[in-house]
Amino acid sequence: MLNTPDTLLLLCLVGAASALYKQWIPDTNYENKTNWDREAVPCGNDKVVFSAQRKVSVFVETIHAVQEMRLPVDGEFILNSGAGFYVVSGQDPDCGPGVVTKFKDSESLQWFNPELWQAATTLDDLQRGNTLFSVHEESVPCRNDDVVFKARSSFRVDTTSSQSSVPVKSASVLGRLFESRSEFSQYLSSRSGRLQFHGSSAVTVGEPGCGDPSGCDCGNSVNRERICGTVKCVSPTCKKPLLPAGHCCDVCGAIVTIYYAAGFNLQTYRRRIHDLFLVLPQYSSIQLGMSKVSKSQRLMGIFPFSTSPEIQVVILDGGKGTQAEVLAQNMVKDARTYGSSLGIAGAEFQASSGGSSDKSGGNAGMVVGVVFGVLIIITLVIVLVVLVQKKIVQMPLLLLLPPRSSLMKNSNVGEPSGSVDHGFDNPMFDKPSMLPAIPSLYGAEADHSISMTQTGVHFVNPVYDENETDFTA
């Protein structure tokens, strides 16, 4: 018999207003026809087969007739009150001809597959089907989320990840709420826990809820490759596809960026957008995901130097119109009009059609980048000056030389009216009267052996004949 305290579970979970609830969609229930290879629940004339080598946990809601049943080596049936099996003697007239039907394999269902989860802001919305759209990384439970497995449901999920553990705030399994790490670890080591959860990473509970009204980082970026490996992207047909932060595929639609300030509340703003816009008929086909992300700030638009948190709103239009861009324009207009009362410092948008806002109200990121860039340059200059003064770093000689113009200004070479600086007296060349009287070597041509031009002082070497081009020994 299964005890299901639905009311108690609702009271326990509804208190965390800032958390999101992520519910696992697949199940291994006996009454779910999609779990059978013939897409039908077995009846009294059928032979039921469970793979002998597969581990499985199966929830049985009511009583069923079978002709024959083959059970796995390691598995369990979780029977609801009044549920069970019996063998039909003879033929069941309501069943038709008997067939062999097999229970499908559930080993391949992965925790980090975003298509296998649905999210809502409250547990009541989750049960009513009022679910939220999220980027792929945030479709999977984040560390601050409450994880819900349906009360009357069995399942099997592979929790393998890039880390040793998968942290979440809480987990509800078969109507039982787990918030203590040790208590849930004990459940995972039980027979039911081993059949329901498998893989190299263990799910852990006990993470604190998001205490920041502006939202918290999801923490799933470390498993981005694993998450995106389960997603099949469709080639976008729009003019300028967009890639939202945390998403695996390019999309057609619009992205609104909200620069928030003190007093901003993500949940309040989400409800405002829903009540103000999404309830309107023209936005019935819109999918809107809102989350806090960290964007890289780049110096001169190239070099990343820091990250800044901002609110990203992804808007997709399931119809054929351009309502995503229209909604983005209206959101930016609303943010700039009432931003001071909402804790919004600025807003801008870009659309896959190529359109964008004028960014007049959303230059906070650029201003921060310019300020940080100037501060970094000033700091580097000060540090360099200090190091040079302390002779820790020596400036290159080229930087220490005076400008070429000053060198040319102080030089008298080449000026016809200026005096020539000979440097020092050379007895061999500067004073011809002191040369040895050797007519054959220093004759009349000695007066022409030294000449001055605008480029300097030159002399003729008498050992070489200026008319000869080759030297012969």
TAKANOR-V166135 format. One record per residue. N is the residue number from 1. RES is the residue in three letters. PHI is phi in radians with two decimals (* if undefined). BURIAL is 1 if it has 24 or more other C-alpha atoms within 12 Angstrom, else 0. D_FIRST is the distance of its C-alpha to the first C-alpha in whole Angstrom. Layout:
BEGIN
n=N res=RES phi=PHI burial=BURIAL d_first=D_FIRST
n=N res=RES phi=PHI burial=BURIAL d_first=D_FIRST
END
This chain:
BEGIN
n=1 res=MET phi=* burial=0 d_first=0
n=2 res=LEU phi=-1.91 burial=0 d_first=4
n=3 res=ASN phi=-1.67 burial=0 d_first=7
n=4 res=THR phi=-2.18 burial=0 d_first=10
n=5 res=PRO phi=-1.43 burial=0 d_first=13
n=6 res=ASP phi=-1.09 burial=1 d_first=15
n=7 res=THR phi=-1.13 burial=0 d_first=18
n=8 res=LEU phi=-1.09 burial=0 d_first=18
n=9 res=LEU phi=-1.09 burial=1 d_first=18
n=10 res=LEU phi=-1.10 burial=1 d_first=21
n=11 res=LEU phi=-1.15 burial=0 d_first=23
n=12 res=CYS phi=-1.27 burial=0 d_first=23
n=13 res=LEU phi=-1.55 burial=1 d_first=24
n=14 res=VAL phi=-1.26 burial=0 d_first=27
n=15 res=GLY phi=-1.25 burial=0 d_first=29
n=16 res=ALA phi=-1.49 burial=1 d_first=31
n=17 res=ALA phi=-1.25 burial=1 d_first=33
n=18 res=SER phi=-1.58 burial=1 d_first=35
n=19 res=ALA phi=-1.60 burial=1 d_first=32
n=20 res=LEU phi=-1.89 burial=1 d_first=31
n=21 res=TYR phi=-1.92 burial=1 d_first=27
n=22 res=LYS phi=-1.95 burial=1 d_first=27
n=23 res=GLN phi=-1.92 burial=1 d_first=24
n=24 res=TRP phi=-1.27 burial=1 d_first=23
n=25 res=ILE phi=-1.48 burial=1 d_first=23
n=26 res=PRO phi=-1.16 burial=1 d_first=23
n=27 res=ASP phi=-2.54 burial=1 d_first=19
n=28 res=THR phi=-2.09 burial=1 d_first=18
n=29 res=ASN phi=-1.27 burial=1 d_first=16
n=30 res=TYR phi=-1.14 burial=1 d_first=16
n=31 res=GLU phi=-1.43 burial=1 d_first=17
n=32 res=ASN phi=-1.49 burial=1 d_first=20
n=33 res=LYS phi=-1.14 burial=0 d_first=23
n=34 res=THR phi=-1.23 burial=0 d_first=25
n=35 res=ASN phi=-1.49 burial=1 d_first=23
n=36 res=TRP phi=-2.01 burial=1 d_first=24
n=37 res=ASP phi=-1.15 burial=0 d_first=28
n=38 res=ARG phi=-1.69 burial=0 d_first=29
n=39 res=GLU phi=0.95 burial=0 d_first=27
n=40 res=ALA phi=-2.66 burial=0 d_first=25
n=41 res=VAL phi=-1.30 burial=1 d_first=22
n=42 res=PRO phi=-1.01 burial=1 d_first=22
n=43 res=CYS phi=-2.07 burial=1 d_first=23
n=44 res=GLY phi=-1.11 burial=1 d_first=23
n=45 res=ASN phi=-1.67 burial=1 d_first=27
n=46 res=ASP phi=-1.63 burial=1 d_first=26
n=47 res=LYS phi=-1.78 burial=1 d_first=26
n=48 res=VAL phi=-1.71 burial=1 d_first=23
n=49 res=VAL phi=-2.22 burial=1 d_first=24
n=50 res=PHE phi=-1.87 burial=1 d_first=23
n=51 res=SER phi=-1.01 burial=0 d_first=26
n=52 res=ALA phi=-1.13 burial=0 d_first=26
n=53 res=GLN phi=-1.63 burial=0 d_first=27
n=54 res=ARG phi=-1.73 burial=0 d_first=25
n=55 res=LYS phi=-1.51 burial=1 d_first=22
n=56 res=VAL phi=-2.66 burial=1 d_first=19
n=57 res=SER phi=-2.11 burial=1 d_first=15
n=58 res=VAL phi=-2.15 burial=1 d_first=14
n=59 res=PHE phi=-1.58 burial=1 d_first=11
n=60 res=VAL phi=-2.05 burial=1 d_first=11
n=61 res=GLU phi=-1.39 burial=1 d_first=10
n=62 res=THR phi=-2.47 burial=0 d_first=11
n=63 res=ILE phi=-1.61 burial=0 d_first=13
n=64 res=HIS phi=-2.37 burial=1 d_first=16
n=65 res=ALA phi=-1.74 burial=1 d_first=19
n=66 res=VAL phi=-2.44 burial=1 d_first=21
n=67 res=GLN phi=-1.55 burial=1 d_first=24
n=68 res=GLU phi=-2.83 burial=1 d_first=24
n=69 res=MET phi=-2.49 burial=1 d_first=22
n=70 res=ARG phi=-1.91 burial=0 d_first=23
n=71 res=LEU phi=-1.71 burial=0 d_first=21
n=72 res=PRO phi=-1.32 burial=0 d_first=22
n=73 res=VAL phi=-1.16 burial=0 d_first=23
n=74 res=ASP phi=-2.24 burial=0 d_first=21
n=75 res=GLY phi=-2.96 burial=1 d_first=18
n=76 res=GLU phi=-2.65 burial=1 d_first=14
n=77 res=PHE phi=-1.90 burial=1 d_first=11
n=78 res=ILE phi=-1.81 burial=1 d_first=8
n=79 res=LEU phi=-1.67 burial=1 d_first=6
n=80 res=ASN phi=-1.26 burial=1 d_first=5
n=81 res=SER phi=-1.05 burial=0 d_first=5
n=82 res=GLY phi=1.51 burial=0 d_first=8
n=83 res=ALA phi=-1.49 burial=0 d_first=8
n=84 res=GLY phi=2.94 burial=0 d_first=11
n=85 res=PHE phi=-2.35 burial=1 d_first=14
n=86 res=TYR phi=-2.56 burial=0 d_first=17
n=87 res=VAL phi=-1.71 burial=0 d_first=21
n=88 res=VAL phi=-1.45 burial=0 d_first=24
n=89 res=SER phi=-1.59 burial=0 d_first=27
n=90 res=GLY phi=1.56 burial=0 d_first=30
n=91 res=GLN phi=-1.86 burial=0 d_first=30
n=92 res=ASP phi=-1.56 burial=0 d_first=28
n=93 res=PRO phi=-1.14 burial=0 d_first=30
n=94 res=ASP phi=-1.58 burial=0 d_first=28
n=95 res=CYS phi=-1.79 burial=0 d_first=28
n=96 res=GLY phi=1.55 burial=0 d_first=31
n=97 res=PRO phi=-1.12 burial=0 d_first=33
n=98 res=GLY phi=-1.25 burial=0 d_first=30
n=99 res=VAL phi=-2.34 burial=0 d_first=30
n=100 res=VAL phi=-1.69 burial=1 d_first=29
n=101 res=THR phi=-2.12 burial=1 d_first=27
n=102 res=LYS phi=-1.96 burial=1 d_first=26
n=103 res=PHE phi=-1.38 burial=1 d_first=23
n=104 res=LYS phi=-1.19 burial=1 d_first=25
n=105 res=ASP phi=-1.35 burial=1 d_first=26
n=106 res=SER phi=-2.01 burial=1 d_first=25
n=107 res=GLU phi=-1.18 burial=1 d_first=27
n=108 res=SER phi=-1.53 burial=0 d_first=29
n=109 res=LEU phi=-1.33 burial=1 d_first=27
n=110 res=GLN phi=-1.85 burial=1 d_first=29
n=111 res=TRP phi=-1.01 burial=1 d_first=28
n=112 res=PHE phi=-1.58 burial=1 d_first=32
n=113 res=ASN phi=-1.67 burial=1 d_first=32
n=114 res=PRO phi=-1.10 burial=1 d_first=33
n=115 res=GLU phi=-1.30 burial=1 d_first=32
n=116 res=LEU phi=-1.72 burial=1 d_first=28
n=117 res=TRP phi=-2.25 burial=1 d_first=28
n=118 res=GLN phi=-2.35 burial=1 d_first=28
n=119 res=ALA phi=-2.18 burial=1 d_first=29
n=120 res=ALA phi=-2.69 burial=1 d_first=30
n=121 res=THR phi=-1.37 burial=1 d_first=31
n=122 res=THR phi=-2.31 burial=1 d_first=29
n=123 res=LEU phi=-1.18 burial=1 d_first=25
n=124 res=ASP phi=-1.10 burial=0 d_first=26
n=125 res=ASP phi=-1.10 burial=0 d_first=28
n=126 res=LEU phi=-1.10 burial=1 d_first=26
n=127 res=GLN phi=-1.25 burial=0 d_first=23
n=128 res=ARG phi=-1.51 burial=0 d_first=26
n=129 res=GLY phi=1.54 burial=0 d_first=28
n=130 res=ASN phi=-1.49 burial=0 d_first=31
n=131 res=THR phi=-1.64 burial=1 d_first=31
n=132 res=LEU phi=-1.85 burial=1 d_first=34
n=133 res=PHE phi=-1.59 burial=1 d_first=36
n=134 res=SER phi=-2.45 burial=1 d_first=37
n=135 res=VAL phi=-1.14 burial=1 d_first=39
n=136 res=HIS phi=-1.03 burial=1 d_first=38
n=137 res=GLU phi=-1.11 burial=1 d_first=38
n=138 res=GLU phi=-1.67 burial=1 d_first=36
n=139 res=SER phi=-1.27 burial=1 d_first=33
n=140 res=VAL phi=-1.42 burial=1 d_first=32
n=141 res=PRO phi=-0.93 burial=1 d_first=30
n=142 res=CYS phi=-1.54 burial=1 d_first=33
n=143 res=ARG phi=-1.17 burial=1 d_first=33
n=144 res=ASN phi=-1.72 burial=1 d_first=33
n=145 res=ASP phi=-1.61 burial=1 d_first=30
n=146 res=ASP phi=-1.68 burial=1 d_first=26
n=147 res=VAL phi=-1.67 burial=1 d_first=24
n=148 res=VAL phi=-2.18 burial=1 d_first=21
n=149 res=PHE phi=-1.86 burial=1 d_first=18
n=150 res=LYS phi=-0.90 burial=1 d_first=16
n=151 res=ALA phi=-1.06 burial=1 d_first=13
n=152 res=ARG phi=-1.72 burial=1 d_first=11
n=153 res=SER phi=-2.83 burial=1 d_first=13
n=154 res=SER phi=-2.00 burial=1 d_first=14
n=155 res=PHE phi=-2.84 burial=1 d_first=18
n=156 res=ARG phi=-2.62 burial=1 d_first=21
n=157 res=VAL phi=-2.39 burial=1 d_first=24
n=158 res=ASP phi=-1.57 burial=1 d_first=27
n=159 res=THR phi=-1.74 burial=1 d_first=28
n=160 res=THR phi=-1.04 burial=1 d_first=32
n=161 res=SER phi=-2.51 burial=1 d_first=34
n=162 res=SER phi=-1.40 burial=0 d_first=38
n=163 res=GLN phi=-2.17 burial=0 d_first=37
n=164 res=SER phi=-1.32 burial=0 d_first=35
n=165 res=SER phi=-2.41 burial=0 d_first=32
n=166 res=VAL phi=-2.10 burial=1 d_first=31
n=167 res=PRO phi=-1.43 burial=1 d_first=31
n=168 res=VAL phi=-2.47 burial=1 d_first=29
n=169 res=LYS phi=-1.30 burial=1 d_first=28
n=170 res=SER phi=-2.68 burial=1 d_first=25
n=171 res=ALA phi=-2.48 burial=1 d_first=22
n=172 res=SER phi=-2.02 burial=1 d_first=18
n=173 res=VAL phi=-2.21 burial=1 d_first=15
n=174 res=LEU phi=0.93 burial=1 d_first=12
n=175 res=GLY phi=1.46 burial=1 d_first=13
n=176 res=ARG phi=-1.84 burial=1 d_first=14
n=177 res=LEU phi=-1.59 burial=1 d_first=18
n=178 res=PHE phi=-2.01 burial=1 d_first=20
n=179 res=GLU phi=-2.12 burial=1 d_first=24
n=180 res=SER phi=-1.70 burial=0 d_first=25
n=181 res=ARG phi=-1.09 burial=1 d_first=26
n=182 res=SER phi=-1.18 burial=0 d_first=26
n=183 res=GLU phi=-1.16 burial=0 d_first=22
n=184 res=PHE phi=-1.25 burial=1 d_first=21
n=185 res=SER phi=-1.08 burial=0 d_first=24
n=186 res=GLN phi=-1.16 burial=0 d_first=21
n=187 res=TYR phi=-1.17 burial=1 d_first=18
n=188 res=LEU phi=-1.08 burial=1 d_first=21
n=189 res=SER phi=-1.46 burial=0 d_first=22
n=190 res=SER phi=-1.33 burial=0 d_first=18
n=191 res=ARG phi=-1.11 burial=0 d_first=17
n=192 res=SER phi=-1.10 burial=1 d_first=15
n=193 res=GLY phi=-1.08 burial=1 d_first=18
n=194 res=ARG phi=-1.20 burial=1 d_first=20
n=195 res=LEU phi=-1.37 burial=1 d_first=19
n=196 res=GLN phi=-1.52 burial=1 d_first=19
n=197 res=PHE phi=-2.03 burial=1 d_first=22
n=198 res=HIS phi=-2.55 burial=1 d_first=25
n=199 res=GLY phi=2.24 burial=1 d_first=29
n=200 res=SER phi=-1.43 burial=0 d_first=32
n=201 res=SER phi=-2.04 burial=0 d_first=31
n=202 res=ALA phi=-1.78 burial=1 d_first=28
n=203 res=VAL phi=-1.30 burial=1 d_first=27
n=204 res=THR phi=-2.13 burial=1 d_first=27
n=205 res=VAL phi=-1.95 burial=1 d_first=27
n=206 res=GLY phi=1.87 burial=1 d_first=29
n=207 res=GLU phi=-1.17 burial=1 d_first=32
n=208 res=PRO phi=-1.20 burial=1 d_first=33
n=209 res=GLY phi=-1.23 burial=1 d_first=33
n=210 res=CYS phi=-1.25 burial=1 d_first=36
n=211 res=GLY phi=-1.62 burial=0 d_first=39
n=212 res=ASP phi=-1.67 burial=0 d_first=42
n=213 res=PRO phi=-1.03 burial=1 d_first=42
n=214 res=SER phi=-1.41 burial=1 d_first=44
n=215 res=GLY phi=1.82 burial=1 d_first=41
n=216 res=CYS phi=-2.30 burial=1 d_first=40
n=217 res=ASP phi=-1.18 burial=1 d_first=41
n=218 res=CYS phi=-1.16 burial=1 d_first=38
n=219 res=GLY phi=1.58 burial=1 d_first=38
n=220 res=ASN phi=-1.64 burial=1 d_first=37
n=221 res=SER phi=-1.13 burial=1 d_first=41
n=222 res=VAL phi=-1.18 burial=0 d_first=41
n=223 res=ASN phi=-1.91 burial=1 d_first=38
n=224 res=ARG phi=-1.01 burial=1 d_first=41
n=225 res=GLU phi=-1.08 burial=0 d_first=42
n=226 res=ARG phi=-1.20 burial=1 d_first=38
n=227 res=ILE phi=-1.14 burial=1 d_first=37
n=228 res=CYS phi=-1.20 burial=1 d_first=40
n=229 res=GLY phi=-1.17 burial=0 d_first=40
n=230 res=THR phi=-1.70 burial=1 d_first=37
n=231 res=VAL phi=-1.73 burial=1 d_first=39
n=232 res=LYS phi=-1.81 burial=0 d_first=41
n=233 res=CYS phi=-1.55 burial=0 d_first=44
n=234 res=VAL phi=-1.85 burial=0 d_first=46
n=235 res=SER phi=-1.10 burial=0 d_first=50
n=236 res=PRO phi=-1.25 burial=0 d_first=50
n=237 res=THR phi=-1.90 burial=0 d_first=53
n=238 res=CYS phi=-1.44 burial=0 d_first=54
n=239 res=LYS phi=-1.17 burial=0 d_first=58
n=240 res=LYS phi=-2.39 burial=0 d_first=57
n=241 res=PRO phi=-1.04 burial=1 d_first=53
n=242 res=LEU phi=-1.99 burial=1 d_first=51
n=243 res=LEU phi=-2.13 burial=1 d_first=49
n=244 res=PRO phi=-1.17 burial=1 d_first=47
n=245 res=ALA phi=-1.10 burial=1 d_first=46
n=246 res=GLY phi=1.51 burial=1 d_first=43
n=247 res=HIS phi=-1.79 burial=1 d_first=43
n=248 res=CYS phi=-1.68 burial=1 d_first=43
n=249 res=CYS phi=-2.23 burial=1 d_first=45
n=250 res=ASP phi=-1.18 burial=1 d_first=48
n=251 res=VAL phi=-2.29 burial=1 d_first=48
n=252 res=CYS phi=-1.90 burial=1 d_first=50
n=253 res=GLY phi=2.78 burial=1 d_first=49
n=254 res=ALA phi=-2.65 burial=1 d_first=50
n=255 res=ILE phi=-2.20 burial=1 d_first=50
n=256 res=VAL phi=-1.81 burial=1 d_first=50
n=257 res=THR phi=-1.89 burial=1 d_first=51
n=258 res=ILE phi=-1.89 burial=1 d_first=51
n=259 res=TYR phi=-1.65 burial=1 d_first=53
n=260 res=TYR phi=-1.70 burial=1 d_first=51
n=261 res=ALA phi=-2.31 burial=0 d_first=53
n=262 res=ALA phi=-1.07 burial=0 d_first=52
n=263 res=GLY phi=1.69 burial=0 d_first=50
n=264 res=PHE phi=-1.36 burial=1 d_first=48
n=265 res=ASN phi=-2.23 burial=1 d_first=44
n=266 res=LEU phi=-1.12 burial=1 d_first=42
n=267 res=GLN phi=-1.15 burial=1 d_first=39
n=268 res=THR phi=-1.12 burial=0 d_first=42
n=269 res=TYR phi=-1.21 burial=1 d_first=44
n=270 res=ARG phi=-1.08 burial=1 d_first=41
n=271 res=ARG phi=-1.16 burial=0 d_first=40
n=272 res=ARG phi=-1.10 burial=0 d_first=44
n=273 res=ILE phi=-1.11 burial=1 d_first=45
n=274 res=HIS phi=-1.15 burial=1 d_first=42
n=275 res=ASP phi=-1.28 burial=0 d_first=43
n=276 res=LEU phi=-1.53 burial=0 d_first=47
n=277 res=PHE phi=-2.16 burial=1 d_first=47
n=278 res=LEU phi=-1.15 burial=1 d_first=43
n=279 res=VAL phi=-1.39 burial=0 d_first=43
n=280 res=LEU phi=-1.31 burial=0 d_first=46
n=281 res=PRO phi=-1.03 burial=0 d_first=46
n=282 res=GLN phi=-1.19 burial=0 d_first=48
n=283 res=TYR phi=-1.89 burial=1 d_first=46
n=284 res=SER phi=-1.15 burial=0 d_first=43
n=285 res=SER phi=-1.67 burial=0 d_first=43
n=286 res=ILE phi=-1.41 burial=1 d_first=43
n=287 res=GLN phi=-1.95 burial=1 d_first=41
n=288 res=LEU phi=-2.25 burial=1 d_first=42
n=289 res=GLY phi=-2.06 burial=1 d_first=40
n=290 res=MET phi=-2.24 burial=1 d_first=41
n=291 res=SER phi=-2.77 burial=1 d_first=41
n=292 res=LYS phi=-1.60 burial=1 d_first=43
n=293 res=VAL phi=-2.29 burial=1 d_first=45
n=294 res=SER phi=-1.92 burial=1 d_first=48
n=295 res=LYS phi=-1.80 burial=1 d_first=51
n=296 res=SER phi=-1.33 burial=0 d_first=54
n=297 res=GLN phi=-1.64 burial=1 d_first=57
n=298 res=ARG phi=-2.08 burial=0 d_first=60
n=299 res=LEU phi=-1.30 burial=1 d_first=64
n=300 res=MET phi=1.02 burial=0 d_first=66
n=301 res=GLY phi=1.33 burial=0 d_first=63
n=302 res=ILE phi=-2.21 burial=0 d_first=63
n=303 res=PHE phi=-1.62 burial=0 d_first=62
n=304 res=PRO phi=-1.27 burial=0 d_first=59
n=305 res=PHE phi=-2.31 burial=0 d_first=59
n=306 res=SER phi=-2.91 burial=0 d_first=56
n=307 res=THR phi=-2.17 burial=0 d_first=53
n=308 res=SER phi=-2.33 burial=0 d_first=52
n=309 res=PRO phi=-1.38 burial=1 d_first=49
n=310 res=GLU phi=-2.68 burial=1 d_first=49
n=311 res=ILE phi=-1.72 burial=1 d_first=47
n=312 res=GLN phi=-1.86 burial=1 d_first=46
n=313 res=VAL phi=-2.04 burial=1 d_first=46
n=314 res=VAL phi=-1.72 burial=1 d_first=45
n=315 res=ILE phi=-2.12 burial=1 d_first=46
n=316 res=LEU phi=-2.06 burial=1 d_first=45
n=317 res=ASP phi=-1.90 burial=1 d_first=46
n=318 res=GLY phi=-1.27 burial=0 d_first=44
n=319 res=GLY phi=-1.54 burial=0 d_first=47
n=320 res=LYS phi=-1.77 burial=0 d_first=50
n=321 res=GLY phi=-1.51 burial=0 d_first=52
n=322 res=THR phi=-2.05 burial=1 d_first=53
n=323 res=GLN phi=-1.19 burial=1 d_first=51
n=324 res=ALA phi=-1.09 burial=1 d_first=50
n=325 res=GLU phi=-1.23 burial=1 d_first=53
n=326 res=VAL phi=-1.10 burial=1 d_first=54
n=327 res=LEU phi=-1.10 burial=1 d_first=51
n=328 res=ALA phi=-1.06 burial=1 d_first=52
n=329 res=GLN phi=-1.08 burial=1 d_first=55
n=330 res=ASN phi=-1.21 burial=1 d_first=54
n=331 res=MET phi=-1.16 burial=1 d_first=51
n=332 res=VAL phi=-1.13 burial=1 d_first=54
n=333 res=LYS phi=-1.09 burial=1 d_first=57
n=334 res=ASP phi=-1.13 burial=1 d_first=54
n=335 res=ALA phi=-1.16 burial=1 d_first=54
n=336 res=ARG phi=-1.33 burial=1 d_first=57
n=337 res=THR phi=-1.43 burial=0 d_first=58
n=338 res=TYR phi=-2.01 burial=0 d_first=55
n=339 res=GLY phi=-1.05 burial=1 d_first=55
n=340 res=SER phi=-1.10 burial=0 d_first=56
n=341 res=SER phi=-1.53 burial=0 d_first=54
n=342 res=LEU phi=-1.76 burial=1 d_first=51
n=343 res=GLY phi=1.36 burial=1 d_first=52
n=344 res=ILE phi=-1.95 burial=1 d_first=53
n=345 res=ALA phi=-1.54 burial=1 d_first=56
n=346 res=GLY phi=-3.09 burial=1 d_first=56
n=347 res=ALA phi=-2.69 burial=1 d_first=55
n=348 res=GLU phi=-2.67 burial=1 d_first=56
n=349 res=PHE phi=-2.53 burial=1 d_first=55
n=350 res=GLN phi=-2.43 burial=1 d_first=55
n=351 res=ALA phi=-2.12 burial=1 d_first=54
n=352 res=SER phi=-1.24 burial=1 d_first=54
n=353 res=SER phi=-1.36 burial=1 d_first=57
n=354 res=GLY phi=1.83 burial=0 d_first=59
n=355 res=GLY phi=-1.36 burial=1 d_first=60
n=356 res=SER phi=-2.76 burial=1 d_first=59
n=357 res=SER phi=-1.35 burial=1 d_first=60
n=358 res=ASP phi=-1.40 burial=0 d_first=63
n=359 res=LYS phi=1.11 burial=1 d_first=61
n=360 res=SER phi=-1.20 burial=0 d_first=63
n=361 res=GLY phi=-1.83 burial=1 d_first=61
n=362 res=GLY phi=-2.34 burial=1 d_first=59
n=363 res=ASN phi=-1.65 burial=0 d_first=61
n=364 res=ALA phi=-1.07 burial=1 d_first=59
n=365 res=GLY phi=-1.12 burial=1 d_first=58
n=366 res=MET phi=-1.17 burial=1 d_first=62
n=367 res=VAL phi=-1.08 burial=0 d_first=64
n=368 res=VAL phi=-1.07 burial=1 d_first=61
n=369 res=GLY phi=-1.10 burial=1 d_first=62
n=370 res=VAL phi=-1.12 burial=0 d_first=66
n=371 res=VAL phi=-1.06 burial=0 d_first=66
n=372 res=PHE phi=-1.12 burial=0 d_first=64
n=373 res=GLY phi=-1.11 burial=1 d_first=67
n=374 res=VAL phi=-1.12 burial=0 d_first=70
n=375 res=LEU phi=-1.10 burial=0 d_first=68
n=376 res=ILE phi=-1.14 burial=0 d_first=68
n=377 res=ILE phi=-1.11 burial=0 d_first=71
n=378 res=ILE phi=-1.07 burial=0 d_first=73
n=379 res=THR phi=-1.09 burial=0 d_first=71
n=380 res=LEU phi=-1.12 burial=0 d_first=72
n=381 res=VAL phi=-1.14 burial=0 d_first=76
n=382 res=ILE phi=-1.10 burial=0 d_first=76
n=383 res=VAL phi=-1.08 burial=0 d_first=74
n=384 res=LEU phi=-1.13 burial=0 d_first=77
n=385 res=VAL phi=-1.10 burial=0 d_first=80
n=386 res=VAL phi=-1.08 burial=0 d_first=79
n=387 res=LEU phi=-1.14 burial=0 d_first=78
n=388 res=VAL phi=-1.21 burial=0 d_first=82
n=389 res=GLN phi=-1.13 burial=0 d_first=83
n=390 res=LYS phi=-1.51 burial=0 d_first=82
n=391 res=LYS phi=1.00 burial=0 d_first=83
n=392 res=ILE phi=-1.36 burial=0 d_first=80
n=393 res=VAL phi=-2.18 burial=0 d_first=80
n=394 res=GLN phi=-1.78 burial=0 d_first=83
n=395 res=MET phi=-1.26 burial=0 d_first=84
n=396 res=PRO phi=-1.01 burial=0 d_first=86
n=397 res=LEU phi=-1.01 burial=0 d_first=89
n=398 res=LEU phi=-1.08 burial=0 d_first=89
n=399 res=LEU phi=-1.31 burial=0 d_first=88
n=400 res=LEU phi=-1.53 burial=0 d_first=90
n=401 res=LEU phi=-1.21 burial=0 d_first=93
n=402 res=PRO phi=-1.20 burial=0 d_first=95
n=403 res=PRO phi=-1.06 burial=0 d_first=95
n=404 res=ARG phi=-1.08 burial=0 d_first=97
n=405 res=SER phi=-1.10 burial=0 d_first=99
n=406 res=SER phi=-1.24 burial=0 d_first=100
n=407 res=LEU phi=-1.15 burial=0 d_first=101
n=408 res=MET phi=-1.17 burial=0 d_first=104
n=409 res=LYS phi=-1.22 burial=0 d_first=105
n=410 res=ASN phi=-1.50 burial=0 d_first=106
n=411 res=SER phi=-1.66 burial=0 d_first=108
n=412 res=ASN phi=-1.75 burial=0 d_first=111
n=413 res=VAL phi=-1.19 burial=0 d_first=111
n=414 res=GLY phi=1.64 burial=0 d_first=112
n=415 res=GLU phi=-1.65 burial=0 d_first=114
n=416 res=PRO phi=-1.05 burial=0 d_first=118
n=417 res=SER phi=-1.56 burial=0 d_first=119
n=418 res=GLY phi=-1.62 burial=0 d_first=117
n=419 res=SER phi=-1.45 burial=0 d_first=118
n=420 res=VAL phi=-1.59 burial=0 d_first=117
n=421 res=ASP phi=-1.54 burial=0 d_first=115
n=422 res=HIS phi=-1.46 burial=0 d_first=116
n=423 res=GLY phi=1.46 burial=0 d_first=114
n=424 res=PHE phi=-2.58 burial=0 d_first=116
n=425 res=ASP phi=-1.36 burial=0 d_first=120
n=426 res=ASN phi=-1.92 burial=0 d_first=120
n=427 res=PRO phi=-1.12 burial=0 d_first=123
n=428 res=MET phi=-1.47 burial=0 d_first=123
n=429 res=PHE phi=-2.14 burial=1 d_first=122
n=430 res=ASP phi=-1.30 burial=0 d_first=123
n=431 res=LYS phi=-2.18 burial=0 d_first=126
n=432 res=PRO phi=-1.06 burial=0 d_first=128
n=433 res=SER phi=-1.18 burial=0 d_first=131
n=434 res=MET phi=-1.59 burial=0 d_first=130
n=435 res=LEU phi=-1.30 burial=0 d_first=129
n=436 res=PRO phi=-1.07 burial=0 d_first=131
n=437 res=ALA phi=-1.42 burial=0 d_first=134
n=438 res=ILE phi=-2.07 burial=0 d_first=133
n=439 res=PRO phi=-0.99 burial=0 d_first=135
n=440 res=SER phi=-1.21 burial=0 d_first=133
n=441 res=LEU phi=-1.84 burial=0 d_first=130
n=442 res=TYR phi=-2.15 burial=0 d_first=130
n=443 res=GLY phi=-1.80 burial=0 d_first=133
n=444 res=ALA phi=-1.15 burial=0 d_first=133
n=445 res=GLU phi=-1.25 burial=0 d_first=129
n=446 res=ALA phi=-1.11 burial=1 d_first=128
n=447 res=ASP phi=-1.18 burial=0 d_first=128
n=448 res=HIS phi=-1.86 burial=0 d_first=126
n=449 res=SER phi=-1.34 burial=0 d_first=123
n=450 res=ILE phi=-2.14 burial=0 d_first=121
n=451 res=SER phi=-2.44 burial=0 d_first=120
n=452 res=MET phi=-2.04 burial=0 d_first=118
n=453 res=THR phi=-2.24 burial=0 d_first=116
n=454 res=GLN phi=-1.21 burial=0 d_first=113
n=455 res=THR phi=-1.71 burial=0 d_first=110
n=456 res=GLY phi=2.51 burial=0 d_first=112
n=457 res=VAL phi=-1.85 burial=0 d_first=115
n=458 res=HIS phi=-2.23 burial=0 d_first=116
n=459 res=PHE phi=-2.39 burial=0 d_first=118
n=460 res=VAL phi=-1.77 burial=0 d_first=120
n=461 res=ASN phi=-1.48 burial=0 d_first=119
n=462 res=PRO phi=-1.23 burial=0 d_first=123
n=463 res=VAL phi=-1.22 burial=0 d_first=121
n=464 res=TYR phi=-1.91 burial=0 d_first=120
n=465 res=ASP phi=-1.55 burial=0 d_first=122
n=466 res=GLU phi=-1.13 burial=0 d_first=120
n=467 res=ASN phi=-1.51 burial=0 d_first=121
n=468 res=GLU phi=-1.56 burial=0 d_first=119
n=469 res=THR phi=-1.90 burial=0 d_first=116
n=470 res=ASP phi=-2.09 burial=0 d_first=116
n=471 res=PHE phi=-1.68 burial=0 d_first=116
n=472 res=THR phi=-2.11 burial=0 d_first=119
n=473 res=ALA phi=-1.36 burial=0 d_first=119
END
